[in-house]
Amino acid sequence: MHRKKINVSTVLAGQKLGIKEVEDEIWLISFMSYDLGYIDQEQKTLQTIDNPSGTRL
């Protein structure tokens, strides 16, 4: 996002994350094949997804 470094989690420190704009100033953050949450660039907040790996049996 405009060459800015964003810390999402200490667990993912140093890992490369995927980022894709899904709406104006709303970005989807992904790691491998898991969607982790959304960044609202205007409000500067991260909204996490409850269960990024889906349901488990």
C-alpha positions in Angstrom: 0.0 0.0 0.0 2.0 2.9 -1.3 5.3 1.4 -0.1 4.2 1.5 3.5 5.1 -1.3 5.9 2.1 -2.5 7.9 2.4 -4.9 10.9 -0.5 -7.2 11.0 0.7 -9.7 13.6 3.9 -10.7 15.3 3.2 -14.3 14.3 3.5 -13.3 10.6 6.6 -11.0 11.2 8.8 -11.0 8.1 6.3 -13.0 6.0 5.0 -11.6 2.7 1.2 -11.1 2.6 -1.1 -10.7 -0.3 -3.0 -7.5 -0.6 -5.8 -6.7 -3.0 -8.1 -3.7 -3.2 -11.7 -5.0 -3.1 -13.4 -1.6 -2.8 -12.2 2.1 -2.7 -9.7 2.2 0.1 -10.7 -1.3 1.4 -8.0 -3.9 1.1 -8.1 -7.7 1.5 -5.1 -9.2 3.3 -4.2 -12.8 2.6 -1.5 -15.3 3.7 -0.9 -18.3 1.4 -4.5 -19.3 0.5 -6.1 -17.8 3.7 -8.0 -14.5 3.7 -7.1 -12.9 7.1 -9.1 -9.7 7.1 -9.7 -6.2 5.6 -7.8 -3.0 6.0 -9.8 0.2 5.8 -7.3 2.7 4.6 -9.5 5.7 5.5 -10.1 4.7 9.1 -6.7 2.9 9.4 -8.3 -0.2 11.0 -7.9 -3.9 10.4 -11.1 -6.0 10.6 -10.3 -9.7 10.9 -12.2 -12.6 9.5 -13.5 -14.9 12.2 -12.3 -18.2 10.7 -10.0 -17.8 7.8 -9.6 -21.5 7.2 -13.3 -22.2 6.9 -15.4 -24.7 8.8 -13.9 -27.9 10.1 -15.6 -31.2 10.5 
